[in-house]
C-alpha cells in the first residue's frame, strides 16, 4: 500500500458526524461529477476524495448556493 495518499484527517472528522456521512457525501459528489463528465480520463472517486480533503468542495457548495439564490424570483 506504499505510495498511496491517506485521506483520513482530523479536519475531515470535524466536518462529518461519522465516516458513513463522509462516504455518502463522497458518493453524491462522485455521481454528480460522472453526470457532468462521463468520459473523464481520471478516477473520479480519487478526484472527489482529493477535493474533499483539500476543502475545495466547500467552495463548490458556496457557488451552487449563490446560483440557486440568483435563480429564485424576488417576491
CHARMM internal coordinates of N, CA and C (Angstrom, degrees):
IC EDIT
DIST 1 N 1 CA 1.4317
DIST 1 CA 1 C 1.5250
ANGL 1 N 1 CA 1 C 111.44
DIST 1 C 2 N 1.2905
ANGL 1 CA 1 C 2 N 116.40
DIHE 1 N 1 CA 1 C 2 N 11.32
DIST 2 N 2 CA 1.4590
ANGL 1 C 2 N 2 CA 119.34
DIHE 1 CA 1 C 2 N 2 CA -179.75
DIST 2 CA 2 C 1.5184
ANGL 2 N 2 CA 2 C 109.79
DIHE 1 C 2 N 2 CA 2 C -69.85
DIST 2 C 3 N 1.3343
ANGL 2 CA 2 C 3 N 115.14
DIHE 2 N 2 CA 2 C 3 N 149.47
DIST 3 N 3 CA 1.4440
ANGL 2 C 3 N 3 CA 120.50
DIHE 2 CA 2 C 3 N 3 CA -179.89
DIST 3 CA 3 C 1.5137
ANGL 3 N 3 CA 3 C 114.57
DIHE 2 C 3 N 3 CA 3 C 89.55
DIST 3 C 4 N 1.3052
ANGL 3 CA 3 C 4 N 118.25
DIHE 3 N 3 CA 3 C 4 N -9.37
DIST 4 N 4 CA 1.4652
ANGL 3 C 4 N 4 CA 121.06
DIHE 3 CA 3 C 4 N 4 CA 179.55
DIST 4 CA 4 C 1.5109
ANGL 4 N 4 CA 4 C 110.04
DIHE 3 C 4 N 4 CA 4 C -91.64
DIST 4 C 5 N 1.3148
ANGL 4 CA 4 C 5 N 114.68
DIHE 4 N 4 CA 4 C 5 N 143.57
DIST 5 N 5 CA 1.4575
ANGL 4 C 5 N 5 CA 120.04
DIHE 4 CA 4 C 5 N 5 CA 178.30
DIST 5 CA 5 C 1.5194
ANGL 5 N 5 CA 5 C 109.63
DIHE 4 C 5 N 5 CA 5 C -80.91
DIST 5 C 6 N 1.2924
ANGL 5 CA 5 C 6 N 116.43
DIHE 5 N 5 CA 5 C 6 N 146.60
DIST 6 N 6 CA 1.4554
ANGL 5 C 6 N 6 CA 121.77
DIHE 5 CA 5 C 6 N 6 CA 174.42
DIST 6 CA 6 C 1.5250
ANGL 6 N 6 CA 6 C 108.38
DIHE 5 C 6 N 6 CA 6 C -96.68
DIST 6 C 7 N 1.3156
ANGL 6 CA 6 C 7 N 117.16
DIHE 6 N 6 CA 6 C 7 N 127.18
DIST 7 N 7 CA 1.4545
ANGL 6 C 7 N 7 CA 121.36
DIHE 6 CA 6 C 7 N 7 CA -177.41
DIST 7 CA 7 C 1.5257
ANGL 7 N 7 CA 7 C 112.33
DIHE 6 C 7 N 7 CA 7 C -100.93
DIST 7 C 8 N 1.3227
ANGL 7 CA 7 C 8 N 117.16
DIHE 7 N 7 CA 7 C 8 N 4.45
DIST 8 N 8 CA 1.4550
ANGL 7 C 8 N 8 CA 120.58
DIHE 7 CA 7 C 8 N 8 CA 179.41
DIST 8 CA 8 C 1.5229
ANGL 8 N 8 CA 8 C 108.80
DIHE 7 C 8 N 8 CA 8 C -89.68
DIST 8 C 9 N 1.3204
ANGL 8 CA 8 C 9 N 116.46
DIHE 8 N 8 CA 8 C 9 N 129.67
DIST 9 N 9 CA 1.4599
ANGL 8 C 9 N 9 CA 119.93
DIHE 8 CA 8 C 9 N 9 CA 177.79
DIST 9 CA 9 C 1.5161
ANGL 9 N 9 CA 9 C 109.50
DIHE 8 C 9 N 9 CA 9 C -154.83
DIST 9 C 10 N 1.3064
ANGL 9 CA 9 C 10 N 115.33
DIHE 9 N 9 CA 9 C 10 N 166.80
DIST 10 N 10 CA 1.4566
ANGL 9 C 10 N 10 CA 120.08
DIHE 9 CA 9 C 10 N 10 CA 178.45
DIST 10 CA 10 C 1.5294
ANGL 10 N 10 CA 10 C 111.43
DIHE 9 C 10 N 10 CA 10 C -63.74
DIST 10 C 11 N 1.3372
ANGL 10 CA 10 C 11 N 116.97
DIHE 10 N 10 CA 10 C 11 N -33.92
DIST 11 N 11 CA 1.4663
ANGL 10 C 11 N 11 CA 119.96
DIHE 10 CA 10 C 11 N 11 CA 177.82
DIST 11 CA 11 C 1.5204
ANGL 11 N 11 CA 11 C 111.07
DIHE 10 C 11 N 11 CA 11 C -57.90
DIST 11 C 12 N 1.3310
ANGL 11 CA 11 C 12 N 115.80
DIHE 11 N 11 CA 11 C 12 N -44.62
DIST 12 N 12 CA 1.4632
ANGL 11 C 12 N 12 CA 119.37
DIHE 11 CA 11 C 12 N 12 CA 179.49
DIST 12 CA 12 C 1.5231
ANGL 12 N 12 CA 12 C 110.78
DIHE 11 C 12 N 12 CA 12 C -67.56
DIST 12 C 13 N 1.3154
ANGL 12 CA 12 C 13 N 116.92
DIHE 12 N 12 CA 12 C 13 N -38.28
DIST 13 N 13 CA 1.4658
ANGL 12 C 13 N 13 CA 119.91
DIHE 12 CA 12 C 13 N 13 CA 178.38
DIST 13 CA 13 C 1.5261
ANGL 13 N 13 CA 13 C 111.00
DIHE 12 C 13 N 13 CA 13 C -63.70
DIST 13 C 14 N 1.3336
ANGL 13 CA 13 C 14 N 117.35
DIHE 13 N 13 CA 13 C 14 N -34.13
DIST 14 N 14 CA 1.4609
ANGL 13 C 14 N 14 CA 120.64
DIHE 13 CA 13 C 14 N 14 CA 178.30
DIST 14 CA 14 C 1.5269
ANGL 14 N 14 CA 14 C 112.04
DIHE 13 C 14 N 14 CA 14 C -72.29
DIST 14 C 15 N 1.3221
ANGL 14 CA 14 C 15 N 116.82
DIHE 14 N 14 CA 14 C 15 N -31.30
DIST 15 N 15 CA 1.4625
ANGL 14 C 15 N 15 CA 120.76
DIHE 14 CA 14 C 15 N 15 CA -176.68
DIST 15 CA 15 C 1.5200
ANGL 15 N 15 CA 15 C 113.29
DIHE 14 C 15 N 15 CA 15 C -79.98
DIST 15 C 16 N 1.3292
ANGL 15 CA 15 C 16 N 117.77
DIHE 15 N 15 CA 15 C 16 N -28.04
DIST 16 N 16 CA 1.4544
ANGL 15 C 16 N 16 CA 121.05
DIHE 15 CA 15 C 16 N 16 CA -173.79
DIST 16 CA 16 C 1.5261
ANGL 16 N 16 CA 16 C 110.10
DIHE 15 C 16 N 16 CA 16 C -121.12
DIST 16 C 17 N 1.3363
ANGL 16 CA 16 C 17 N 115.51
DIHE 16 N 16 CA 16 C 17 N 141.79
DIST 17 N 17 CA 1.4628
ANGL 16 C 17 N 17 CA 121.09
DIHE 16 CA 16 C 17 N 17 CA -178.53
DIST 17 CA 17 C 1.5218
ANGL 17 N 17 CA 17 C 112.11
DIHE 16 C 17 N 17 CA 17 C -61.80
DIST 17 C 18 N 1.3256
ANGL 17 CA 17 C 18 N 116.06
DIHE 17 N 17 CA 17 C 18 N -39.48
DIST 18 N 18 CA 1.4568
ANGL 17 C 18 N 18 CA 120.78
DIHE 17 CA 17 C 18 N 18 CA -179.36
DIST 18 CA 18 C 1.5260
ANGL 18 N 18 CA 18 C 108.98
DIHE 17 C 18 N 18 CA 18 C -156.85
DIST 18 C 19 N 1.3256
ANGL 18 CA 18 C 19 N 118.11
DIHE 18 N 18 CA 18 C 19 N 169.42
DIST 19 N 19 CA 1.4675
ANGL 18 C 19 N 19 CA 120.46
DIHE 18 CA 18 C 19 N 19 CA -177.89
DIST 19 CA 19 C 1.5334
ANGL 19 N 19 CA 19 C 113.69
DIHE 18 C 19 N 19 CA 19 C -60.51
DIST 19 C 20 N 1.3316
ANGL 19 CA 19 C 20 N 117.20
DIHE 19 N 19 CA 19 C 20 N -30.35
DIST 20 N 20 CA 1.4581
ANGL 19 C 20 N 20 CA 120.20
DIHE 19 CA 19 C 20 N 20 CA -179.93
DIST 20 CA 20 C 1.5227
ANGL 20 N 20 CA 20 C 111.37
DIHE 19 C 20 N 20 CA 20 C -66.51
DIST 20 C 21 N 1.3207
ANGL 20 CA 20 C 21 N 116.92
DIHE 20 N 20 CA 20 C 21 N -36.20
DIST 21 N 21 CA 1.4512
ANGL 20 C 21 N 21 CA 121.17
DIHE 20 CA 20 C 21 N 21 CA 176.75
DIST 21 CA 21 C 1.5243
ANGL 21 N 21 CA 21 C 110.07
DIHE 20 C 21 N 21 CA 21 C -63.98
DIST 21 C 22 N 1.3110
ANGL 21 CA 21 C 22 N 116.58
DIHE 21 N 21 CA 21 C 22 N -43.20
DIST 22 N 22 CA 1.4629
ANGL 21 C 22 N 22 CA 121.13
DIHE 21 CA 21 C 22 N 22 CA 177.24
DIST 22 CA 22 C 1.5252
ANGL 22 N 22 CA 22 C 110.79
DIHE 21 C 22 N 22 CA 22 C -60.82
DIST 22 C 23 N 1.3173
ANGL 22 CA 22 C 23 N 116.97
DIHE 22 N 22 CA 22 C 23 N -46.16
DIST 23 N 23 CA 1.4660
ANGL 22 C 23 N 23 CA 121.18
DIHE 22 CA 22 C 23 N 23 CA -179.21
DIST 23 CA 23 C 1.5232
ANGL 23 N 23 CA 23 C 110.51
DIHE 22 C 23 N 23 CA 23 C -62.53
DIST 23 C 24 N 1.3172
ANGL 23 CA 23 C 24 N 117.55
DIHE 23 N 23 CA 23 C 24 N -46.11
DIST 24 N 24 CA 1.4625
ANGL 23 C 24 N 24 CA 120.43
DIHE 23 CA 23 C 24 N 24 CA 179.37
DIST 24 CA 24 C 1.5223
ANGL 24 N 24 CA 24 C 111.65
DIHE 23 C 24 N 24 CA 24 C -62.00
DIST 24 C 25 N 1.3252
ANGL 24 CA 24 C 25 N 116.49
DIHE 24 N 24 CA 24 C 25 N -39.41
DIST 25 N 25 CA 1.4547
ANGL 24 C 25 N 25 CA 121.27
DIHE 24 CA 24 C 25 N 25 CA 177.50
DIST 25 CA 25 C 1.5295
ANGL 25 N 25 CA 25 C 110.22
DIHE 24 C 25 N 25 CA 25 C -64.68
DIST 25 C 26 N 1.3175
ANGL 25 CA 25 C 26 N 117.61
DIHE 25 N 25 CA 25 C 26 N -44.80
DIST 26 N 26 CA 1.4644
ANGL 25 C 26 N 26 CA 121.51
DIHE 25 CA 25 C 26 N 26 CA 178.98
DIST 26 CA 26 C 1.5274
ANGL 26 N 26 CA 26 C 110.89
DIHE 25 C 26 N 26 CA 26 C -62.81
DIST 26 C 27 N 1.3206
ANGL 26 CA 26 C 27 N 116.67
DIHE 26 N 26 CA 26 C 27 N -38.73
DIST 27 N 27 CA 1.4703
ANGL 26 C 27 N 27 CA 120.56
DIHE 26 CA 26 C 27 N 27 CA 178.05
DIST 27 CA 27 C 1.5201
ANGL 27 N 27 CA 27 C 110.13
DIHE 26 C 27 N 27 CA 27 C -62.93
DIST 27 C 28 N 1.3314
ANGL 27 CA 27 C 28 N 117.36
DIHE 27 N 27 CA 27 C 28 N -44.57
DIST 28 N 28 CA 1.4646
ANGL 27 C 28 N 28 CA 119.71
DIHE 27 CA 27 C 28 N 28 CA -178.50
DIST 28 CA 28 C 1.5328
ANGL 28 N 28 CA 28 C 111.10
DIHE 27 C 28 N 28 CA 28 C -65.04
DIST 28 C 29 N 1.3367
ANGL 28 CA 28 C 29 N 117.84
DIHE 28 N 28 CA 28 C 29 N -40.11
DIST 29 N 29 CA 1.4617
ANGL 28 C 29 N 29 CA 120.29
DIHE 28 CA 28 C 29 N 29 CA 177.15
DIST 29 CA 29 C 1.5278
ANGL 29 N 29 CA 29 C 111.38
DIHE 28 C 29 N 29 CA 29 C -66.03
DIST 29 C 30 N 1.3257
ANGL 29 CA 29 C 30 N 116.77
DIHE 29 N 29 CA 29 C 30 N -38.96
DIST 30 N 30 CA 1.4648
ANGL 29 C 30 N 30 CA 120.73
DIHE 29 CA 29 C 30 N 30 CA 179.74
DIST 30 CA 30 C 1.5256
ANGL 30 N 30 CA 30 C 110.59
DIHE 29 C 30 N 30 CA 30 C -65.83
DIST 30 C 31 N 1.3249
ANGL 30 CA 30 C 31 N 117.47
DIHE 30 N 30 CA 30 C 31 N -43.00
DIST 31 N 31 CA 1.4612
ANGL 30 C 31 N 31 CA 120.75
DIHE 30 CA 30 C 31 N 31 CA 177.60
DIST 31 CA 31 C 1.5239
ANGL 31 N 31 CA 31 C 110.81
DIHE 30 C 31 N 31 CA 31 C -59.58
DIST 31 C 32 N 1.3264
ANGL 31 CA 31 C 32 N 116.21
DIHE 31 N 31 CA 31 C 32 N -43.79
DIST 32 N 32 CA 1.4627
ANGL 31 C 32 N 32 CA 120.56
DIHE 31 CA 31 C 32 N 32 CA 179.31
DIST 32 CA 32 C 1.5202
ANGL 32 N 32 CA 32 C 110.44
DIHE 31 C 32 N 32 CA 32 C -63.96
DIST 32 C 33 N 1.3092
ANGL 32 CA 32 C 33 N 117.19
DIHE 32 N 32 CA 32 C 33 N -42.06
DIST 33 N 33 CA 1.4712
ANGL 32 C 33 N 33 CA 121.30
DIHE 32 CA 32 C 33 N 33 CA 179.35
DIST 33 CA 33 C 1.5257
ANGL 33 N 33 CA 33 C 110.45
DIHE 32 C 33 N 33 CA 33 C -63.49
DIST 33 C 34 N 1.3338
ANGL 33 CA 33 C 34 N 117.86
DIHE 33 N 33 CA 33 C 34 N -41.93
DIST 34 N 34 CA 1.4596
ANGL 33 C 34 N 34 CA 121.34
DIHE 33 CA 33 C 34 N 34 CA 178.29
DIST 34 CA 34 C 1.5243
ANGL 34 N 34 CA 34 C 111.36
DIHE 33 C 34 N 34 CA 34 C -66.92
DIST 34 C 35 N 1.3210
ANGL 34 CA 34 C 35 N 117.04
DIHE 34 N 34 CA 34 C 35 N -35.06
DIST 35 N 35 CA 1.4634
ANGL 34 C 35 N 35 CA 120.68
DIHE 34 CA 34 C 35 N 35 CA 177.95
DIST 35 CA 35 C 1.5279
ANGL 35 N 35 CA 35 C 110.20
DIHE 34 C 35 N 35 CA 35 C -64.98
DIST 35 C 36 N 1.3269
ANGL 35 CA 35 C 36 N 116.51
DIHE 35 N 35 CA 35 C 36 N -40.72
DIST 36 N 36 CA 1.4680
ANGL 35 C 36 N 36 CA 121.18
DIHE 35 CA 35 C 36 N 36 CA -178.29
DIST 36 CA 36 C 1.5287
ANGL 36 N 36 CA 36 C 112.63
DIHE 35 C 36 N 36 CA 36 C -77.19
DIST 36 C 37 N 1.3300
ANGL 36 CA 36 C 37 N 117.77
DIHE 36 N 36 CA 36 C 37 N -34.54
DIST 37 N 37 CA 1.4600
ANGL 36 C 37 N 37 CA 121.61
DIHE 36 CA 36 C 37 N 37 CA -175.70
DIST 37 CA 37 C 1.5268
ANGL 37 N 37 CA 37 C 110.03
DIHE 36 C 37 N 37 CA 37 C -140.22
DIST 37 C 38 N 1.3408
ANGL 37 CA 37 C 38 N 117.26
DIHE 37 N 37 CA 37 C 38 N 76.63
DIST 38 N 38 CA 1.4663
ANGL 37 C 38 N 38 CA 119.46
DIHE 37 CA 37 C 38 N 38 CA -176.05
DIST 38 CA 38 C 1.5216
ANGL 38 N 38 CA 38 C 114.26
DIHE 37 C 38 N 38 CA 38 C -68.48
DIST 38 C 39 N 1.3292
ANGL 38 CA 38 C 39 N 118.83
DIHE 38 N 38 CA 38 C 39 N -18.31
DIST 39 N 39 CA 1.4543
ANGL 38 C 39 N 39 CA 121.05
DIHE 38 CA 38 C 39 N 39 CA -177.35
DIST 39 CA 39 C 1.5119
ANGL 39 N 39 CA 39 C 114.09
DIHE 38 C 39 N 39 CA 39 C -101.29
DIST 39 C 40 N 1.3175
ANGL 39 CA 39 C 40 N 116.80
DIHE 39 N 39 CA 39 C 40 N 25.45
DIST 40 N 40 CA 1.4598
ANGL 39 C 40 N 40 CA 120.65
DIHE 39 CA 39 C 40 N 40 CA -177.90
DIST 40 CA 40 C 1.5227
ANGL 40 N 40 CA 40 C 111.12
DIHE 39 C 40 N 40 CA 40 C -59.89
DIST 40 C 41 N 1.3421
ANGL 40 CA 40 C 41 N 115.61
DIHE 40 N 40 CA 40 C 41 N 139.19
DIST 41 N 41 CA 1.4609
ANGL 40 C 41 N 41 CA 120.25
DIHE 40 CA 40 C 41 N 41 CA 179.90
DIST 41 CA 41 C 1.5275
ANGL 41 N 41 CA 41 C 112.68
DIHE 40 C 41 N 41 CA 41 C -86.18
DIST 41 C 42 N 1.3253
ANGL 41 CA 41 C 42 N 117.05
DIHE 41 N 41 CA 41 C 42 N -12.53
DIST 42 N 42 CA 1.4606
ANGL 41 C 42 N 42 CA 120.03
DIHE 41 CA 41 C 42 N 42 CA 179.04
DIST 42 CA 42 C 1.5174
ANGL 42 N 42 CA 42 C 109.63
DIHE 41 C 42 N 42 CA 42 C -102.14
DIST 42 C 43 N 1.3188
ANGL 42 CA 42 C 43 N 116.10
DIHE 42 N 42 CA 42 C 43 N 166.35
DIST 43 N 43 CA 1.4628
ANGL 42 C 43 N 43 CA 121.41
DIHE 42 CA 42 C 43 N 43 CA 178.82
DIST 43 CA 43 C 1.5258
ANGL 43 N 43 CA 43 C 108.33
DIHE 42 C 43 N 43 CA 43 C -76.54
DIST 43 C 44 N 1.3386
ANGL 43 CA 43 C 44 N 118.37
DIHE 43 N 43 CA 43 C 44 N 111.77
DIST 44 N 44 CA 1.4646
ANGL 43 C 44 N 44 CA 120.65
DIHE 43 CA 43 C 44 N 44 CA -175.88
DIST 44 CA 44 C 1.5257
ANGL 44 N 44 CA 44 C 113.24
DIHE 43 C 44 N 44 CA 44 C -63.99
DIST 44 C 45 N 1.3096
ANGL 44 CA 44 C 45 N 118.06
DIHE 44 N 44 CA 44 C 45 N -29.39
DIST 45 N 45 CA 1.4685
ANGL 44 C 45 N 45 CA 120.49
DIHE 44 CA 44 C 45 N 45 CA 179.37
DIST 45 CA 45 C 1.5257
ANGL 45 N 45 CA 45 C 110.08
DIHE 44 C 45 N 45 CA 45 C -65.48
DIST 45 C 46 N 1.3301
ANGL 45 CA 45 C 46 N 116.10
DIHE 45 N 45 CA 45 C 46 N -47.36
DIST 46 N 46 CA 1.4606
ANGL 45 C 46 N 46 CA 120.26
DIHE 45 CA 45 C 46 N 46 CA 178.68
DIST 46 CA 46 C 1.5247
ANGL 46 N 46 CA 46 C 110.01
DIHE 45 C 46 N 46 CA 46 C -63.64
DIST 46 C 47 N 1.3319
ANGL 46 CA 46 C 47 N 116.63
DIHE 46 N 46 CA 46 C 47 N -41.84
DIST 47 N 47 CA 1.4718
ANGL 46 C 47 N 47 CA 120.37
DIHE 46 CA 46 C 47 N 47 CA 178.63
DIST 47 CA 47 C 1.5226
ANGL 47 N 47 CA 47 C 111.11
DIHE 46 C 47 N 47 CA 47 C -58.34
DIST 47 C 48 N 1.3261
ANGL 47 CA 47 C 48 N 116.84
DIHE 47 N 47 CA 47 C 48 N -45.82
DIST 48 N 48 CA 1.4645
ANGL 47 C 48 N 48 CA 121.21
DIHE 47 CA 47 C 48 N 48 CA -178.83
DIST 48 CA 48 C 1.5212
ANGL 48 N 48 CA 48 C 110.83
DIHE 47 C 48 N 48 CA 48 C -65.70
DIST 48 C 49 N 1.3209
ANGL 48 CA 48 C 49 N 117.81
DIHE 48 N 48 CA 48 C 49 N -42.17
DIST 49 N 49 CA 1.4657
ANGL 48 C 49 N 49 CA 119.94
DIHE 48 CA 48 C 49 N 49 CA 179.00
DIST 49 CA 49 C 1.5274
ANGL 49 N 49 CA 49 C 111.04
DIHE 48 C 49 N 49 CA 49 C -63.03
DIST 49 C 50 N 1.3195
ANGL 49 CA 49 C 50 N 116.62
DIHE 49 N 49 CA 49 C 50 N -38.31
DIST 50 N 50 CA 1.4582
ANGL 49 C 50 N 50 CA 119.69
DIHE 49 CA 49 C 50 N 50 CA 177.30
DIST 50 CA 50 C 1.5323
ANGL 50 N 50 CA 50 C 110.83
DIHE 49 C 50 N 50 CA 50 C -66.20
DIST 50 C 51 N 1.3316
ANGL 50 CA 50 C 51 N 116.87
DIHE 50 N 50 CA 50 C 51 N -38.94
DIST 51 N 51 CA 1.4656
ANGL 50 C 51 N 51 CA 121.21
DIHE 50 CA 50 C 51 N 51 CA 178.10
DIST 51 CA 51 C 1.5247
ANGL 51 N 51 CA 51 C 110.47
DIHE 50 C 51 N 51 CA 51 C -63.72
DIST 51 C 52 N 1.3262
ANGL 51 CA 51 C 52 N 117.09
DIHE 51 N 51 CA 51 C 52 N -44.93
DIST 52 N 52 CA 1.4651
ANGL 51 C 52 N 52 CA 121.23
DIHE 51 CA 51 C 52 N 52 CA 179.42
DIST 52 CA 52 C 1.5305
ANGL 52 N 52 CA 52 C 110.06
DIHE 51 C 52 N 52 CA 52 C -64.16
DIST 52 C 53 N 1.3232
ANGL 52 CA 52 C 53 N 116.91
DIHE 52 N 52 CA 52 C 53 N -45.74
DIST 53 N 53 CA 1.4681
ANGL 52 C 53 N 53 CA 120.80
DIHE 52 CA 52 C 53 N 53 CA -178.12
DIST 53 CA 53 C 1.5280
ANGL 53 N 53 CA 53 C 111.69
DIHE 52 C 53 N 53 CA 53 C -62.60
DIST 53 C 54 N 1.3276
ANGL 53 CA 53 C 54 N 117.01
DIHE 53 N 53 CA 53 C 54 N -34.60
DIST 54 N 54 CA 1.4669
ANGL 53 C 54 N 54 CA 120.28
DIHE 53 CA 53 C 54 N 54 CA -178.86
DIST 54 CA 54 C 1.5271
ANGL 54 N 54 CA 54 C 112.55
DIHE 53 C 54 N 54 CA 54 C -82.69
DIST 54 C 55 N 1.3395
ANGL 54 CA 54 C 55 N 116.96
DIHE 54 N 54 CA 54 C 55 N -13.63
DIST 55 N 55 CA 1.4626
ANGL 54 C 55 N 55 CA 120.41
DIHE 54 CA 54 C 55 N 55 CA -178.94
DIST 55 CA 55 C 1.5179
ANGL 55 N 55 CA 55 C 113.29
DIHE 54 C 55 N 55 CA 55 C 87.59
DIST 55 C 56 N 1.3297
ANGL 55 CA 55 C 56 N 117.92
DIHE 55 N 55 CA 55 C 56 N 2.28
DIST 56 N 56 CA 1.4566
ANGL 55 C 56 N 56 CA 121.20
DIHE 55 CA 55 C 56 N 56 CA -179.59
DIST 56 CA 56 C 1.5233
ANGL 56 N 56 CA 56 C 112.10
DIHE 55 C 56 N 56 CA 56 C -65.05
DIST 56 C 57 N 1.3237
ANGL 56 CA 56 C 57 N 117.97
DIHE 56 N 56 CA 56 C 57 N -24.19
DIST 57 N 57 CA 1.4612
ANGL 56 C 57 N 57 CA 120.57
DIHE 56 CA 56 C 57 N 57 CA -179.84
DIST 57 CA 57 C 1.5284
ANGL 57 N 57 CA 57 C 110.99
DIHE 56 C 57 N 57 CA 57 C -64.71
DIST 57 C 58 N 1.3167
ANGL 57 CA 57 C 58 N 117.44
DIHE 57 N 57 CA 57 C 58 N -27.49
DIST 58 N 58 CA 1.4628
ANGL 57 C 58 N 58 CA 120.38
DIHE 57 CA 57 C 58 N 58 CA 177.88
DIST 58 CA 58 C 1.5197
ANGL 58 N 58 CA 58 C 110.20
DIHE 57 C 58 N 58 CA 58 C -65.02
DIST 58 C 59 N 1.3247
ANGL 58 CA 58 C 59 N 117.10
DIHE 58 N 58 CA 58 C 59 N -36.56
DIST 59 N 59 CA 1.4560
ANGL 58 C 59 N 59 CA 121.29
DIHE 58 CA 58 C 59 N 59 CA 177.54
DIST 59 CA 59 C 1.5256
ANGL 59 N 59 CA 59 C 110.82
DIHE 58 C 59 N 59 CA 59 C -67.38
DIST 59 C 60 N 1.3262
ANGL 59 CA 59 C 60 N 116.50
DIHE 59 N 59 CA 59 C 60 N -39.01
DIST 60 N 60 CA 1.4623
ANGL 59 C 60 N 60 CA 121.24
DIHE 59 CA 59 C 60 N 60 CA 178.51
DIST 60 CA 60 C 1.5223
ANGL 60 N 60 CA 60 C 109.76
DIHE 59 C 60 N 60 CA 60 C -63.64
DIST 60 C 61 N 1.3375
ANGL 60 CA 60 C 61 N 117.85
DIHE 60 N 60 CA 60 C 61 N -44.18
DIST 61 N 61 CA 1.4624
ANGL 60 C 61 N 61 CA 121.69
DIHE 60 CA 60 C 61 N 61 CA 179.43
DIST 61 CA 61 C 1.5197
ANGL 61 N 61 CA 61 C 111.10
DIHE 60 C 61 N 61 CA 61 C -62.22
DIST 61 C 62 N 1.3348
ANGL 61 CA 61 C 62 N 117.62
DIHE 61 N 61 CA 61 C 62 N -40.94
DIST 62 N 62 CA 1.4589
ANGL 61 C 62 N 62 CA 121.04
DIHE 61 CA 61 C 62 N 62 CA 179.37
DIST 62 CA 62 C 1.5226
ANGL 62 N 62 CA 62 C 110.44
DIHE 61 C 62 N 62 CA 62 C -63.61
DIST 62 C 63 N 1.3295
ANGL 62 CA 62 C 63 N 118.20
DIHE 62 N 62 CA 62 C 63 N -42.04
DIST 63 N 63 CA 1.4602
ANGL 62 C 63 N 63 CA 122.03
DIHE 62 CA 62 C 63 N 63 CA 177.96
DIST 63 CA 63 C 1.5238
ANGL 63 N 63 CA 63 C 110.75
DIHE 62 C 63 N 63 CA 63 C -62.10
DIST 63 C 64 N 1.3372
ANGL 63 CA 63 C 64 N 117.55
DIHE 63 N 63 CA 63 C 64 N -42.68
DIST 64 N 64 CA 1.4589
ANGL 63 C 64 N 64 CA 121.35
DIHE 63 CA 63 C 64 N 64 CA 179.19
DIST 64 CA 64 C 1.5233
ANGL 64 N 64 CA 64 C 111.28
DIHE 63 C 64 N 64 CA 64 C -64.46
DIST 64 C 65 N 1.3376
ANGL 64 CA 64 C 65 N 117.71
DIHE 64 N 64 CA 64 C 65 N -40.49
DIST 65 N 65 CA 1.4547
ANGL 64 C 65 N 65 CA 121.42
DIHE 64 CA 64 C 65 N 65 CA 178.52
DIST 65 CA 65 C 1.5204
ANGL 65 N 65 CA 65 C 110.86
DIHE 64 C 65 N 65 CA 65 C -62.81
DIST 65 C 66 N 1.3311
ANGL 65 CA 65 C 66 N 117.03
DIHE 65 N 65 CA 65 C 66 N -42.10
DIST 66 N 66 CA 1.4578
ANGL 65 C 66 N 66 CA 121.14
DIHE 65 CA 65 C 66 N 66 CA 179.69
DIST 66 CA 66 C 1.5216
ANGL 66 N 66 CA 66 C 110.75
DIHE 65 C 66 N 66 CA 66 C -65.26
DIST 66 C 67 N 1.3264
ANGL 66 CA 66 C 67 N 118.13
DIHE 66 N 66 CA 66 C 67 N -40.36
DIST 67 N 67 CA 1.4555
ANGL 66 C 67 N 67 CA 121.63
DIHE 66 CA 66 C 67 N 67 CA 179.17
DIST 67 CA 67 C 1.5246
ANGL 67 N 67 CA 67 C 110.73
DIHE 66 C 67 N 67 CA 67 C -65.35
DIST 67 C 68 N 1.3269
ANGL 67 CA 67 C 68 N 117.96
DIHE 67 N 67 CA 67 C 68 N -39.10
DIST 68 N 68 CA 1.4554
ANGL 67 C 68 N 68 CA 121.24
DIHE 67 CA 67 C 68 N 68 CA 178.81
DIST 68 CA 68 C 1.5233
ANGL 68 N 68 CA 68 C 110.70
DIHE 67 C 68 N 68 CA 68 C -65.54
DIST 68 C 69 N 1.3307
ANGL 68 CA 68 C 69 N 117.10
DIHE 68 N 68 CA 68 C 69 N -39.15
DIST 69 N 69 CA 1.4549
ANGL 68 C 69 N 69 CA 120.85
DIHE 68 CA 68 C 69 N 69 CA 179.16
DIST 69 CA 69 C 1.5304
ANGL 69 N 69 CA 69 C 110.80
DIHE 68 C 69 N 69 CA 69 C -65.43
DIST 69 C 70 N 1.3219
ANGL 69 CA 69 C 70 N 117.35
DIHE 69 N 69 CA 69 C 70 N -39.58
DIST 70 N 70 CA 1.4608
ANGL 69 C 70 N 70 CA 121.79
DIHE 69 CA 69 C 70 N 70 CA 179.48
DIST 70 CA 70 C 1.5151
ANGL 70 N 70 CA 70 C 111.16
DIHE 69 C 70 N 70 CA 70 C -67.43
DIST 70 C 71 N 1.3347
ANGL 70 CA 70 C 71 N 117.08
DIHE 70 N 70 CA 70 C 71 N -32.01
DIST 71 N 71 CA 1.4665
ANGL 70 C 71 N 71 CA 121.55
DIHE 70 CA 70 C 71 N 71 CA -177.63
DIST 71 CA 71 C 1.5294
ANGL 71 N 71 CA 71 C 112.47
DIHE 70 C 71 N 71 CA 71 C -76.37
DIST 71 C 72 N 1.3217
ANGL 71 CA 71 C 72 N 117.98
DIHE 71 N 71 CA 71 C 72 N -22.64
DIST 72 N 72 CA 1.4655
ANGL 71 C 72 N 72 CA 121.55
DIHE 71 CA 71 C 72 N 72 CA -179.59
DIST 72 CA 72 C 1.5194
ANGL 72 N 72 CA 72 C 110.00
DIHE 71 C 72 N 72 CA 72 C -74.87
DIST 72 C 73 N 1.3429
ANGL 72 CA 72 C 73 N 117.05
DIHE 72 N 72 CA 72 C 73 N 131.86
DIST 73 N 73 CA 1.4706
ANGL 72 C 73 N 73 CA 119.29
DIHE 72 CA 72 C 73 N 73 CA 178.50
DIST 73 CA 73 C 1.5279
ANGL 73 N 73 CA 73 C 110.96
DIHE 72 C 73 N 73 CA 73 C -70.58
DIST 73 C 74 N 1.3131
ANGL 73 CA 73 C 74 N 114.93
DIHE 73 N 73 CA 73 C 74 N 144.65
DIST 74 N 74 CA 1.4665
ANGL 73 C 74 N 74 CA 119.63
DIHE 73 CA 73 C 74 N 74 CA 178.94
DIST 74 CA 74 C 1.5193
ANGL 74 N 74 CA 74 C 110.02
DIHE 73 C 74 N 74 CA 74 C -73.61
DIST 74 C 75 N 1.3151
ANGL 74 CA 74 C 75 N 116.90
DIHE 74 N 74 CA 74 C 75 N 141.92
DIST 75 N 75 CA 1.4729
ANGL 74 C 75 N 75 CA 121.29
DIHE 74 CA 74 C 75 N 75 CA -178.81
DIST 75 CA 75 C 1.5037
ANGL 75 N 75 CA 75 C 110.44
DIHE 74 C 75 N 75 CA 75 C -87.00
END
COOR INIT
IC SEED 1 N 1 CA 1 C
IC BUILD
